[in-house]
Amino acid sequence: MSNNITYDIFPDGLGFYANCDGQHVGEITFVRVGIDKLIIDHTGVTEKYRNEHVGLNLVRHVVDLARNQNRKIITMCPFAKAMFSRYSEFDDVRFLHVR
């Protein structure tokens, strides 16, 4: 559909927005737990962009942040949980390495 999708961190640092041509098309939110964990609690993508890997790329942005901060991720969001089960690229940041 479109390749001008950009990803920006929330001003409070607790999530990422996905935007396409200035329009909000998705978001992912998380909370920090202690000094070494994040909990992904929500991922949402507008229906028009659900087959464009926007949700997966939002998860990847949180994973990159976790790697940079030496944190593990707990997935409470069903979408993020599904992506963690499907893609082994997330294994290194998975808290309680269970598939």
N, CA, C and O atoms as a printed pandas DataFrame, in Angstrom:
     atom_number atom_name residue_name chain_id  residue_number  x_coord  y_coord  z_coord
0              1         N          MET        A               1    0.830   -1.196    0.000
1              2        CA          MET        A               1    0.000    0.000    0.000
2              3         C          MET        A               1    0.868    1.251    0.000
3              4         O          MET        A               1    0.807    2.057   -0.929
4              5         N          SER        A               2    1.675    1.410    1.045
5              6        CA          SER        A               2    2.474    2.622    1.130
6              7         C          SER        A               2    3.788    2.314    1.832
7              8         O          SER        A               2    3.839    1.502    2.756
8              9         N          ASN        A               3    4.829    2.962    1.389
9             10        CA          ASN        A               3    6.097    2.761    2.063
10            11         C          ASN        A               3    6.536    4.015    2.796
11            12         O          ASN        A               3    7.680    4.082    3.244
12            13         N          ASN        A               4    5.663    5.022    2.939
13            14        CA          ASN        A               4    6.040    6.221    3.681
14            15         C          ASN        A               4    5.566    6.138    5.127
15            16         O          ASN        A               4    5.148    7.144    5.700
16            17         N          ILE        A               5    5.625    4.976    5.709
17            18        CA          ILE        A               5    5.221    4.836    7.100
18            19         C          ILE        A               5    6.417    5.152    7.986
19            20         O          ILE        A               5    7.503    4.599    7.809
20            21         N          THR        A               6    6.200    6.048    8.940
21            22        CA          THR        A               6    7.247    6.421    9.884
22            23         C          THR        A               6    6.829    5.989   11.280
23            24         O          THR        A               6    5.641    5.854   11.575
24            25         N          TYR        A               7    7.810    5.779   12.122
25            26        CA          TYR        A               7    7.578    5.322   13.483
26            27         C          TYR        A               7    8.267    6.294   14.429
27            28         O          TYR        A               7    9.464    6.556   14.304
28            29         N          ASP        A               8    7.503    6.825   15.373
29            30        CA          ASP        A               8    8.038    7.807   16.314
30            31         C          ASP        A               8    7.677    7.410   17.736
31            32         O          ASP        A               8    6.583    6.913   18.002
32            33         N          ILE        A               9    8.612    7.636   18.637
33            34        CA          ILE        A               9    8.360    7.308   20.036
34            35         C          ILE        A               9    7.422    8.347   20.641
35            36         O          ILE        A               9    7.472    9.522   20.277
36            37         N          PHE        A              10    6.577    7.918   21.552
37            38        CA          PHE        A              10    5.681    8.834   22.272
38            39         C          PHE        A              10    6.522    9.849   23.044
39            40         O          PHE        A              10    7.649    9.548   23.437
40            41         N          PRO        A              11    5.985   11.044   23.263
41            42        CA          PRO        A              11    6.716   12.036   24.064
42            43         C          PRO        A              11    7.089   11.523   25.459
43            44         O          PRO        A              11    8.131   11.898   25.996
44            45         N          ASP        A              12    6.237   10.661   26.054
45            46        CA          ASP        A              12    6.542   10.134   27.387
46            47         C          ASP        A              12    7.457    8.905   27.336
47            48         O          ASP        A              12    7.844    8.379   28.380
48            49         N          GLY        A              13    7.808    8.442   26.115
49            50        CA          GLY        A              13    8.706    7.315   25.954
50            51         C          GLY        A              13    8.083    5.959   26.223
51            52         O          GLY        A              13    8.806    4.974   26.374
52            53         N          LEU        A              14    6.757    5.879   26.288
53            54        CA          LEU        A              14    6.088    4.626   26.635
54            55         C          LEU        A              14    5.278    4.043   25.485
55            56         O          LEU        A              14    4.236    3.420   25.691
56            57         N          GLY        A              15    5.772    4.255   24.281
57            58        CA          GLY        A              15    5.104    3.689   23.119
58            59         C          GLY        A              15    5.632    4.300   21.840
59            60         O          GLY        A              15    6.486    5.187   21.853
60            61         N          PHE        A              16    5.104    3.803   20.737
61            62        CA          PHE        A              16    5.473    4.306   19.417
62            63         C          PHE        A              16    4.218    4.537   18.599
63            64         O          PHE        A              16    3.247    3.788   18.711
64            65         N          TYR        A              17    4.240    5.571   17.778
65            66        CA          TYR        A              17    3.194    5.853   16.795
66            67         C          TYR        A              17    3.659    5.388   15.428
67            68         O          TYR        A              17    4.850    5.440   15.120
68            69         N          ALA        A              18    2.729    4.935   14.613
69            70        CA          ALA        A              18    2.991    4.704   13.194
70            71         C          ALA        A              18    2.168    5.742   12.444
71            72         O          ALA        A              18    0.971    5.895   12.687
72            73         N          ASN        A              19    2.819    6.451   11.531
73            74        CA          ASN        A              19    2.151    7.483   10.750
74            75         C          ASN        A              19    2.447    7.275    9.278
75            76         O          ASN        A              19    3.545    6.866    8.902
76            77         N          CYS        A              20    1.457    7.559    8.453
77            78        CA          CYS        A              20    1.635    7.484    7.011
78            79         C          CYS        A              20    1.130    8.783    6.408
79            80         O          CYS        A              20   -0.050    9.113    6.519
80            81         N          ASP        A              21    2.021    9.510    5.775
81            82        CA          ASP        A              21    1.680   10.797    5.163
82            83         C          ASP        A              21    0.957   11.706    6.150
83            84         O          ASP        A              21   -0.018   12.371    5.799
84            85         N          GLY        A              22    1.451   11.727    7.402
85            86        CA          GLY        A              22    0.891   12.603    8.421
86            87         C          GLY        A              22   -0.352   12.069    9.117
87            88         O          GLY        A              22   -0.902   12.732    9.996
88            89         N          GLN        A              23   -0.798   10.890    8.737
89            90        CA          GLN        A              23   -2.001   10.303    9.330
90            91         C          GLN        A              23   -1.613    9.184   10.299
91            92         O          GLN        A              23   -0.788    8.328    9.977
92            93         N          HIS        A              24   -2.217    9.204   11.489
93            94        CA          HIS        A              24   -1.976    8.168   12.502
94            95         C          HIS        A              24   -2.576    6.862   12.011
95            96         O          HIS        A              24   -3.770    6.797   11.717
96            97         N          VAL        A              25   -1.740    5.799   11.920
97            98        CA          VAL        A              25   -2.239    4.506   11.432
98            99         C          VAL        A              25   -2.023    3.378   12.430
99           100         O          VAL        A              25   -2.487    2.261   12.198
100          101         N          GLY        A              26   -1.327    3.641   13.538
101          102        CA          GLY        A              26   -1.130    2.593   14.531
102          103         C          GLY        A              26   -0.329    3.079   15.715
103          104         O          GLY        A              26    0.291    4.142   15.689
104          105         N          GLU        A              27   -0.361    2.243   16.782
105          106        CA          GLU        A              27    0.414    2.555   17.970
106          107         C          GLU        A              27    0.656    1.279   18.756
107          108         O          GLU        A              27   -0.060    0.287   18.621
108          109         N          ILE        A              28    1.696    1.343   19.584
109          110        CA          ILE        A              28    2.002    0.274   20.522
110          111         C          ILE        A              28    2.375    0.953   21.826
111          112         O          ILE        A              28    3.066    1.972   21.829
112          113         N          THR        A              29    1.914    0.383   22.941
113          114        CA          THR        A              29    2.232    0.963   24.239
114          115         C          THR        A              29    2.836   -0.105   25.142
115          116         O          THR        A              29    2.596   -1.301   24.977
116          117         N          PHE        A              30    3.620    0.363   26.095
117          118        CA          PHE        A              30    4.263   -0.532   27.056
118          119         C          PHE        A              30    4.487    0.216   28.345
119          120         O          PHE        A              30    4.425    1.444   28.389
120          121         N          VAL        A              31    4.750   -0.537   29.394
121          122        CA          VAL        A              31    5.121    0.045   30.678
122          123         C          VAL        A              31    6.452   -0.559   31.093
123          124         O          VAL        A              31    6.774   -1.697   30.754
124          125         N          ARG        A              32    7.206    0.219   31.825
125          126        CA          ARG        A              32    8.481   -0.269   32.355
126          127         C          ARG        A              32    8.212   -0.922   33.705
127          128         O          ARG        A              32    7.447   -0.404   34.518
128          129         N          VAL        A              33    8.845   -2.052   33.929
129          130        CA          VAL        A              33    8.716   -2.768   35.189
130          131         C          VAL        A              33   10.119   -2.950   35.744
131          132         O          VAL        A              33   10.938   -3.660   35.160
132          133         N          GLY        A              34   10.394   -2.313   36.864
133          134        CA          GLY        A              34   11.736   -2.384   37.434
134          135         C          GLY        A              34   12.749   -1.785   36.477
135          136         O          GLY        A              34   12.424   -0.940   35.642
136          137         N          ILE        A              35   13.970   -2.238   36.616
137          138        CA          ILE        A              35   15.041   -1.688   35.776
138          139         C          ILE        A              35   15.333   -2.548   34.561
139          140         O          ILE        A              35   16.147   -2.171   33.718
140          141         N          ASP        A              36   14.668   -3.724   34.456
141          142        CA          ASP        A              36   15.090   -4.631   33.391
142          143         C          ASP        A              36   13.958   -5.269   32.589
143          144         O          ASP        A              36   14.198   -6.225   31.851
144          145         N          LYS        A              37   12.732   -4.763   32.714
145          146        CA          LYS        A              37   11.629   -5.362   31.964
146          147         C          LYS        A              37   10.698   -4.304   31.381
147          148         O          LYS        A              37   10.578   -3.195   31.901
148          149         N          LEU        A              38   10.040   -4.688   30.280
149          150        CA          LEU        A              38    8.956   -3.908   29.677
150          151         C          LEU        A              38    7.773   -4.844   29.500
151          152         O          LEU        A              38    7.949   -6.030   29.224
152          153         N          ILE        A              39    6.578   -4.316   29.657
153          154        CA          ILE        A              39    5.365   -5.072   29.351
154          155         C          ILE        A              39    4.680   -4.382   28.183
155          156         O          ILE        A              39    4.264   -3.230   28.297
156          157         N          ILE        A              40    4.562   -5.084   27.058
157          158        CA          ILE        A              40    3.779   -4.561   25.937
158          159         C          ILE        A              40    2.323   -4.858   26.271
159          160         O          ILE        A              40    1.934   -6.014   26.433
160          161         N          ASP        A              41    1.515   -3.787   26.373
161          162        CA          ASP        A              41    0.127   -3.976   26.791
162          163         C          ASP        A              41   -0.908   -3.648   25.714
163          164         O          ASP        A              41   -2.093   -3.930   25.893
164          165         N          HIS        A              42   -0.480   -3.063   24.609
165          166        CA          HIS        A              42   -1.456   -2.721   23.566
166          167         C          HIS        A              42   -0.750   -2.505   22.233
167          168         O          HIS        A              42    0.303   -1.870   22.167
168          169         N          THR        A              43   -1.338   -3.036   21.187
169          170        CA          THR        A              43   -0.932   -2.724   19.816
170          171         C          THR        A              43   -2.215   -2.514   19.030
171          172         O          THR        A              43   -3.128   -3.338   19.085
172          173         N          GLY        A              44   -2.280   -1.421   18.306
173          174        CA          GLY        A              44   -3.453   -1.158   17.482
174          175         C          GLY        A              44   -3.040   -0.579   16.146
175          176         O          GLY        A              44   -2.170    0.288   16.072
176          177         N          VAL        A              45   -3.678   -1.069   15.081
177          178        CA          VAL        A              45   -3.393   -0.590   13.722
178          179         C          VAL        A              45   -4.736   -0.402   13.023
179          180         O          VAL        A              45   -5.619   -1.254   13.125
180          181         N          THR        A              46   -4.888    0.714   12.316
181          182        CA          THR        A              46   -6.132    0.932   11.591
182          183         C          THR        A              46   -6.319   -0.160   10.546
183          184         O          THR        A              46   -5.350   -0.660    9.976
184          185         N          GLU        A              47   -7.547   -0.517   10.306
185          186        CA          GLU        A              47   -7.846   -1.667    9.449
186          187         C          GLU        A              47   -7.193   -1.575    8.078
187          188         O          GLU        A              47   -6.724   -2.582    7.547
188          189         N          LYS        A              48   -7.157   -0.400    7.511
189          190        CA          LYS        A              48   -6.585   -0.197    6.177
190          191         C          LYS        A              48   -5.105   -0.615    6.102
191          192         O          LYS        A              48   -4.612   -0.953    5.026
192          193         N          TYR        A              49   -4.400   -0.590    7.244
193          194        CA          TYR        A              49   -2.956   -0.863    7.263
194          195         C          TYR        A              49   -2.596   -2.193    7.919
195          196         O          TYR        A              49   -1.419   -2.452    8.170
196          197         N          ARG        A              50   -3.572   -3.030    8.196
197          198        CA          ARG        A              50   -3.296   -4.274    8.928
198          199         C          ARG        A              50   -2.492   -5.285    8.141
199          200         O          ARG        A              50   -1.869   -6.158    8.745
200          201         N          ASN        A              51   -2.477   -5.209    6.838
201          202        CA          ASN        A              51   -1.681   -6.144    6.031
202          203         C          ASN        A              51   -0.388   -5.521    5.532
203          204         O          ASN        A              51    0.213   -6.012    4.577
204          205         N          GLU        A              52    0.035   -4.458    6.165
205          206        CA          GLU        A              52    1.245   -3.738    5.741
206          207         C          GLU        A              52    2.404   -3.925    6.724
207          208         O          GLU        A              52    3.397   -3.203    6.637
208          209         N          HIS        A              53    2.301   -4.866    7.645
209          210        CA          HIS        A              53    3.333   -5.147    8.644
210          211         C          HIS        A              53    3.562   -4.000    9.619
211          212         O          HIS        A              53    4.614   -3.921   10.254
212          213         N          VAL        A              54    2.582   -3.112    9.738
213          214        CA          VAL        A              54    2.719   -1.983   10.659
214          215         C          VAL        A              54    2.811   -2.494   12.099
215          216         O          VAL        A              54    3.671   -2.048   12.859
216          217         N          GLY        A              55    1.937   -3.421   12.475
217          218        CA          GLY        A              55    1.967   -3.959   13.830
218          219         C          GLY        A              55    3.279   -4.653   14.131
219          220         O          GLY        A              55    3.863   -4.450   15.195
220          221         N          LEU        A              56    3.743   -5.467   13.204
221          222        CA          LEU        A              56    5.020   -6.159   13.379
222          223         C          LEU        A              56    6.158   -5.151   13.534
223          224         O          LEU        A              56    7.023   -5.322   14.392
224          225         N          ASN        A              57    6.162   -4.114   12.717
225          226        CA          ASN        A              57    7.221   -3.109   12.815
226          227         C          ASN        A              57    7.140   -2.329   14.123
227          228         O          ASN        A              57    8.171   -1.928   14.663
228          229         N          LEU        A              58    5.937   -2.107   14.639
229          230        CA          LEU        A              58    5.812   -1.466   15.949
230          231         C          LEU        A              58    6.435   -2.353   17.026
231          232         O          LEU        A              58    7.159   -1.866   17.894
232          233         N          VAL        A              59    6.153   -3.648   16.969
233          234        CA          VAL        A              59    6.769   -4.588   17.915
234          235         C          VAL        A              59    8.290   -4.527   17.773
235          236         O          VAL        A              59    9.003   -4.515   18.776
236          237         N          ARG        A              60    8.784   -4.490   16.558
237          238        CA          ARG        A              60   10.236   -4.430   16.339
238          239         C          ARG        A              60   10.850   -3.175   16.964
239          240         O          ARG        A              60   11.966   -3.225   17.481
240          241         N          HIS        A              61   10.133   -2.057   16.920
241          242        CA          HIS        A              61   10.657   -0.838   17.532
242          243         C          HIS        A              61   10.786   -0.986   19.047
243          244         O          HIS        A              61   11.768   -0.532   19.633
244          245         N          VAL        A              62    9.801   -1.616   19.678
245          246        CA          VAL        A              62    9.891   -1.838   21.126
246          247         C          VAL        A              62   11.032   -2.810   21.432
247          248         O          VAL        A              62   11.768   -2.623   22.401
248          249         N          VAL        A              63   11.173   -3.831   20.617
249          250        CA          VAL        A              63   12.258   -4.806   20.812
250          251         C          VAL        A              63   13.613   -4.113   20.694
251          252         O          VAL        A              63   14.504   -4.366   21.504
252          253         N          ASP        A              64   13.780   -3.255   19.710
253          254        CA          ASP        A              64   15.046   -2.523   19.568
254          255         C          ASP        A              64   15.324   -1.663   20.801
255          256         O          ASP        A              64   16.455   -1.601   21.284
256          257         N          LEU        A              65   14.285   -1.006   21.302
257          258        CA          LEU        A              65   14.436   -0.199   22.504
258          259         C          LEU        A              65   14.849   -1.076   23.686
259          260         O          LEU        A              65   15.744   -0.715   24.449
260          261         N          ALA        A              66   14.199   -2.222   23.834
261          262        CA          ALA        A              66   14.527   -3.144   24.925
262          263         C          ALA        A              66   15.975   -3.622   24.819
263          264         O          ALA        A              66   16.687   -3.698   25.821
264          265         N          ARG        A              67   16.394   -3.936   23.623
265          266        CA          ARG        A              67   17.790   -4.371   23.430
266          267         C          ARG        A              67   18.763   -3.268   23.846
267          268         O          ARG        A              67   19.747   -3.527   24.539
268          269         N          ASN        A              68   18.482   -2.049   23.420
269          270        CA          ASN        A              68   19.361   -0.922   23.747
270          271         C          ASN        A              68   19.401   -0.636   25.239
271          272         O          ASN        A              68   20.400   -0.132   25.752
272          273         N          GLN        A              69   18.308   -0.959   25.944
273          274        CA          GLN        A              69   18.232   -0.696   27.379
274          275         C          GLN        A              69   18.488   -1.960   28.217
275          276         O          GLN        A              69   18.310   -1.941   29.435
276          277         N          ASN        A              70   18.900   -3.047   27.570
277          278        CA          ASN        A              70   19.155   -4.322   28.258
278          279         C          ASN        A              70   17.955   -4.774   29.088
279          280         O          ASN        A              70   18.087   -5.131   30.259
280          281         N          ARG        A              71   16.783   -4.749   28.454
281          282        CA          ARG        A              71   15.550   -5.163   29.115
282          283         C          ARG        A              71   14.981   -6.402   28.443
283          284         O          ARG        A              71   15.279   -6.692   27.285
284          285         N          LYS        A              72   14.165   -7.121   29.182
285          286        CA          LYS        A              72   13.386   -8.237   28.648
286          287         C          LYS        A              72   11.948   -7.761   28.488
287          288         O          LYS        A              72   11.531   -6.793   29.124
288          289         N          ILE        A              73   11.194   -8.451   27.633
289          290        CA          ILE        A              73    9.819   -8.044   27.330
290          291         C          ILE        A              73    8.843   -9.124   27.754
291          292         O          ILE        A              73    9.043  -10.313   27.506
292          293         N          ILE        A              74    7.785   -8.670   28.400
293          294        CA          ILE        A              74    6.633   -9.498   28.731
294          295         C          ILE        A              74    5.513   -9.045   27.801
295          296         O          ILE        A              74    5.230   -7.849   27.718
296          297         N          THR        A              75    4.877   -9.970   27.105
297          298        CA          THR        A              75    3.818   -9.598   26.163
298          299         C          THR        A              75    2.449   -9.895   26.778
299          300         O          THR        A              75    2.060  -11.054   26.921
300          301         N          MET        A              76    1.735   -8.849   27.134
301          302        CA          MET        A              76    0.361   -8.980   27.611
302          303         C          MET        A              76   -0.632   -8.717   26.476
303          304         O          MET        A              76   -1.778   -9.163   26.528
304          305         N          CYS        A              77   -0.193   -8.008   25.478
305          306        CA          CYS        A              77   -1.010   -7.713   24.299
306          307         C          CYS        A              77   -1.091   -8.968   23.421
307          308         O          CYS        A              77   -0.058   -9.548   23.086
308          309         N          PRO        A              78   -2.294   -9.392   23.048
309          310        CA          PRO        A              78   -2.425  -10.608   22.224
310          311         C          PRO        A              78   -1.660  -10.539   20.901
311          312         O          PRO        A              78   -1.077  -11.536   20.477
312          313         N          PHE        A              79   -1.655   -9.384   20.250
313          314        CA          PHE        A              79   -0.936   -9.267   18.979
314          315         C          PHE        A              79    0.567   -9.439   19.201
315          316         O          PHE        A              79    1.209  -10.221   18.499
316          317         N          ALA        A              80    1.128   -8.719   20.166
317          318        CA          ALA        A              80    2.565   -8.827   20.444
318          319         C          ALA        A              80    2.914  -10.252   20.857
319          320         O          ALA        A              80    3.953  -10.777   20.454
320          321         N          LYS        A              81    2.063  -10.876   21.650
321          322        CA          LYS        A              81    2.297  -12.263   22.061
322          323         C          LYS        A              81    2.358  -13.178   20.841
323          324         O          LYS        A              81    3.205  -14.069   20.772
324          325         N          ALA        A              82    1.466  -12.961   19.884
325          326        CA          ALA        A              82    1.457  -13.763   18.652
326          327         C          ALA        A              82    2.730  -13.535   17.837
327          328         O          ALA        A              82    3.292  -14.484   17.291
328          329         N          MET        A              83    3.184  -12.297   17.751
329          330        CA          MET        A              83    4.406  -12.006   16.995
330          331         C          MET        A              83    5.617  -12.640   17.673
331          332         O          MET        A              83    6.503  -13.156   16.991
332          333         N          PHE        A              84    5.669  -12.611   18.995
333          334        CA          PHE        A              84    6.776  -13.232   19.720
334          335         C          PHE        A              84    6.769  -14.742   19.513
335          336         O          PHE        A              84    7.831  -15.363   19.468
336          337         N          SER        A              85    5.590  -15.338   19.387
337          338        CA          SER        A              85    5.501  -16.779   19.144
338          339         C          SER        A              85    5.891  -17.133   17.715
339          340         O          SER        A              85    6.441  -18.205   17.466
340          341         N          ARG        A              86    5.610  -16.240   16.783
341          342        CA          ARG        A              86    5.832  -16.512   15.370
342          343         C          ARG        A              86    7.262  -16.247   14.914
343          344         O          ARG        A              86    7.760  -16.934   14.023
344          345         N          TYR        A              87    7.929  -15.261   15.511
345          346        CA          TYR        A              87    9.240  -14.831   15.018
346          347         C          TYR        A              87   10.336  -15.074   16.057
347          348         O          TYR        A              87   10.305  -14.511   17.152
348          349         N          SER        A              88   11.286  -15.908   15.703
349          350        CA          SER        A              88   12.393  -16.219   16.628
350          351         C          SER        A              88   13.342  -15.035   16.798
351          352         O          SER        A              88   14.170  -15.055   17.708
352          353         N          GLU        A              89   13.251  -14.009   15.958
353          354        CA          GLU        A              89   14.124  -12.839   16.093
354          355         C          GLU        A              89   13.912  -12.120   17.424
355          356         O          GLU        A              89   14.736  -11.295   17.818
356          357         N          PHE        A              90   12.811  -12.428   18.123
357          358        CA          PHE        A              90   12.517  -11.775   19.394
358          359         C          PHE        A              90   12.956  -12.604   20.601
359          360         O          PHE        A              90   12.806  -12.164   21.741
360          361         N          ASP        A              91   13.491  -13.789   20.362
361          362        CA          ASP        A              91   13.820  -14.699   21.454
362          363         C          ASP        A              91   14.788  -14.094   22.475
363          364         O          ASP        A              91   14.687  -14.379   23.668
364          365         N          ASP        A              92   15.713  -13.273   22.018
365          366        CA          ASP        A              92   16.724  -12.736   22.940
366          367         C          ASP        A              92   16.162  -11.751   23.953
367          368         O          ASP        A              92   16.792  -11.516   24.984
368          369         N          VAL        A              93   14.995  -11.169   23.692
369          370        CA          VAL        A              93   14.423  -10.211   24.646
370          371         C          VAL        A              93   13.169  -10.754   25.338
371          372         O          VAL        A              93   12.543  -10.056   26.136
372          373         N          ARG        A              94   12.815  -11.978   25.032
373          374        CA          ARG        A              94   11.625  -12.577   25.635
374          375         C          ARG        A              94   11.891  -12.909   27.102
375          376         O          ARG        A              94   12.846  -13.614   27.428
376          377         N          PHE        A              95   11.034  -12.391   27.980
377          378        CA          PHE        A              95   11.121  -12.747   29.387
378          379         C          PHE        A              95   10.490  -14.114   29.551
379          380         O          PHE        A              95    9.421  -14.372   28.998
380          381         N          LEU        A              96   11.135  -14.995   30.306
381          382        CA          LEU        A              96   10.682  -16.382   30.437
382          383         C          LEU        A              96   10.554  -17.008   29.063
383          384         O          LEU        A              96    9.456  -17.140   28.523
384          385         N          HIS        A              97   11.659  -17.379   28.524
385          386        CA          HIS        A              97   11.780  -17.884   27.158
386          387         C          HIS        A              97   10.907  -19.133   26.925
387          388         O          HIS        A              97   11.383  -20.268   26.956
388          389         N          VAL        A              98    9.627  -18.875   26.693
389          390        CA          VAL        A              98    8.669  -19.961   26.446
390          391         C          VAL        A              98    7.951  -19.647   25.152
391          392         O          VAL        A              98    7.510  -18.516   24.946
392          393         N          ARG        A              99    7.826  -20.636   24.274
393          394        CA          ARG        A              99    7.127  -20.416   23.006
394          395         C          ARG        A              99    5.827  -21.142   22.997
395          396         O          ARG        A              99    5.092  -21.079   22.011
